[in-house]
Amino acid sequence: MPKIGPRYRVQFRRKREDRTDYRHRLRLVRSGKPRFVVRVSLSHIVAQVVRATPSGDLTLASAYSKELEGLGWKGGTSNTSAAYLVGLLCGYRATKAGIRECVLDIGMHSPTPRAKVFATLKGALDAGVRIPHGEDVLPGEERLRGEHIAQYAAKLKSDDEDAYRARFSTYFKRGLLPEQLPEHFNQVKQTIITRHGG
């Protein structure tokens, strides 16, 4: 009687590394719509509108948090406010490329309500891109503007000046007081709307 080999099937490398959920990706591709891809790292946020083709994914529009500095942004490049602005910028570029509807692709990120990936989604929605979602996952306007950061900075300043200086040293190097983040956010948002929303 011939020996039967092991029946264990090795998973794809990206699945083993927890970088791609192929079943979920297949459902997104089968929708026939471009994917609004959001990826968040410790330092940056990336948003892309991607269409699947037989020869590989084709990027139709994209925006990176590093680009925000060229638009006058002095805040962090991986916080909720930056995530919204990246989504807004990518959304405007997508509409100019003729993309009106997408499906959200957050990869292996946990779909935690009001997380940065959904702040990016909110930016794309405000730019006019239709993306199916539940309203309860979107962050509130105060959080998008960075009100929570400004309030924390003000409290920390009154409690411990040294800790305040150390915690927000990057803001000071860029010439921005953390308490002024909401106003600064509104200015940069208006710049994006003026330059890319027309």
Buried (B, 14 or more C-beta within 10 A) or exposed (E): EEEEEEEEEEEEEEEEEEEBBEEEBEEBBEEEBBBBBBBBEEEBBBBBBBBBEEEEBEEBBBBBBBBBEEBEBBBBBBBBBBBBBBBBBBBBBBBEEEBEEBBBBBBEBEEEEBBBBBBBBBBBBBBEBEBEBEEEBBBEEEBBBBBBBBBBBBEBBEEEEEEBEEBBEEBEEEEBBBBBBBEBBEEBBEBBBEEBBE
